Amino acid sequence: SLLQEMADPIFALLDSIEHVKTNMKLKDALLNELYLTHIGQRQEAKKEYFVKRRLLEQKHDEETVRMESDILKIKADMDQLEKQLTGLMSKSECDLILKSSAYLSKELLSTSPPSLSLPCPKCPVCIEPMVPPIQIFQCTNGHLVCQHCHAKLHVTTCRTCMGQYVGRATGMEQYLESLFSQ
């Protein structure tokens, strides 16, 4: 009986330990199942994120191309309008010169200054001759533009090759100065 009294608490304790072990195994199994579920959910969330990100990047690229195309069209329109304006100004200036030249003597009209017959590069934006003392700028490929057009905000790239302007074309300025100073 003493032995049975000692055995009852031991058996009860062993039953409790077994019960706790069983609960631990169940909780471990649940934890592993939950872990696998979370891994799956995280992978699914990553897939959705990457798909959304790729779609946004694609949309951004399409909008960027569209905007760059619009900018080029606007620059071309602006150049065309400037040419029209320059043409209108040149016509009105020519009319003014012709009217004032009617008062000049025939001798003055028959002798034209030598500088008018010399070749001179024209600005591709405003189509005006780049006669000294005008400053001339050039792009990375050596294409020229006058100081007035270079100073305009919308003229940021070369109209011939779309290259960046790199600085003054002082060699061309000096050459033209030597031609026109004779």
Contacts in CASP RR format, 6 or more apart in sequence:
PFRMAT RR
TARGET T0000
AUTHOR 0000-0000-0000
METHOD contacts of the structure
MODEL  1
SLLQEMADPIFALLDSIEHVKTNMKLKDALLNELYLTHIGQRQEAKKEYF
VKRRLLEQKHDEETVRMESDILKIKADMDQLEKQLTGLMSKSECDLILKS
SAYLSKELLSTSPPSLSLPCPKCPVCIEPMVPPIQIFQCTNGHLVCQHCH
AKLHVTTCRTCMGQYVGRATGMEQYLESLFSQ
74 154 0 8 1.000
75 154 0 8 1.000
78 154 0 8 1.000
79 125 0 8 1.000
79 159 0 8 1.000
82 125 0 8 1.000
82 126 0 8 1.000
82 149 0 8 1.000
83 126 0 8 1.000
83 127 0 8 1.000
86 126 0 8 1.000
86 127 0 8 1.000
86 128 0 8 1.000
87 127 0 8 1.000
101 109 0 8 1.000
114 182 0 8 1.000
115 131 0 8 1.000
115 180 0 8 1.000
118 179 0 8 1.000
118 180 0 8 1.000
120 129 0 8 1.000
120 130 0 8 1.000
120 131 0 8 1.000
120 176 0 8 1.000
120 179 0 8 1.000
120 180 0 8 1.000
121 129 0 8 1.000
121 130 0 8 1.000
121 136 0 8 1.000
121 144 0 8 1.000
121 172 0 8 1.000
121 176 0 8 1.000
122 128 0 8 1.000
122 129 0 8 1.000
122 130 0 8 1.000
123 129 0 8 1.000
123 130 0 8 1.000
123 144 0 8 1.000
123 145 0 8 1.000
123 146 0 8 1.000
123 148 0 8 1.000
123 149 0 8 1.000
124 143 0 8 1.000
124 144 0 8 1.000
124 145 0 8 1.000
124 159 0 8 1.000
124 160 0 8 1.000
125 145 0 8 1.000
125 146 0 8 1.000
125 149 0 8 1.000
125 152 0 8 1.000
125 155 0 8 1.000
125 159 0 8 1.000
126 146 0 8 1.000
126 148 0 8 1.000
126 149 0 8 1.000
128 146 0 8 1.000
130 136 0 8 1.000
130 144 0 8 1.000
130 146 0 8 1.000
130 176 0 8 1.000
131 176 0 8 1.000
131 180 0 8 1.000
132 173 0 8 1.000
132 176 0 8 1.000
132 177 0 8 1.000
132 180 0 8 1.000
132 181 0 8 1.000
133 177 0 8 1.000
134 146 0 8 1.000
134 147 0 8 1.000
134 148 0 8 1.000
134 173 0 8 1.000
135 146 0 8 1.000
135 147 0 8 1.000
135 150 0 8 1.000
135 168 0 8 1.000
135 173 0 8 1.000
136 144 0 8 1.000
136 145 0 8 1.000
136 146 0 8 1.000
136 147 0 8 1.000
136 168 0 8 1.000
136 169 0 8 1.000
136 172 0 8 1.000
136 173 0 8 1.000
136 176 0 8 1.000
137 144 0 8 1.000
137 145 0 8 1.000
137 146 0 8 1.000
137 147 0 8 1.000
137 150 0 8 1.000
137 165 0 8 1.000
137 167 0 8 1.000
137 168 0 8 1.000
137 169 0 8 1.000
138 144 0 8 1.000
138 145 0 8 1.000
138 165 0 8 1.000
138 166 0 8 1.000
138 167 0 8 1.000
138 168 0 8 1.000
138 169 0 8 1.000
138 172 0 8 1.000
139 145 0 8 1.000
139 157 0 8 1.000
139 158 0 8 1.000
139 160 0 8 1.000
139 161 0 8 1.000
139 163 0 8 1.000
139 164 0 8 1.000
139 165 0 8 1.000
139 166 0 8 1.000
140 158 0 8 1.000
140 163 0 8 1.000
140 164 0 8 1.000
140 166 0 8 1.000
141 158 0 8 1.000
141 160 0 8 1.000
141 161 0 8 1.000
141 163 0 8 1.000
142 169 0 8 1.000
143 158 0 8 1.000
143 159 0 8 1.000
143 160 0 8 1.000
143 161 0 8 1.000
144 169 0 8 1.000
144 172 0 8 1.000
145 155 0 8 1.000
145 158 0 8 1.000
145 159 0 8 1.000
145 165 0 8 1.000
149 155 0 8 1.000
150 165 0 8 1.000
156 164 0 8 1.000
156 165 0 8 1.000
157 163 0 8 1.000
157 164 0 8 1.000
157 165 0 8 1.000
158 164 0 8 1.000
158 165 0 8 1.000
END
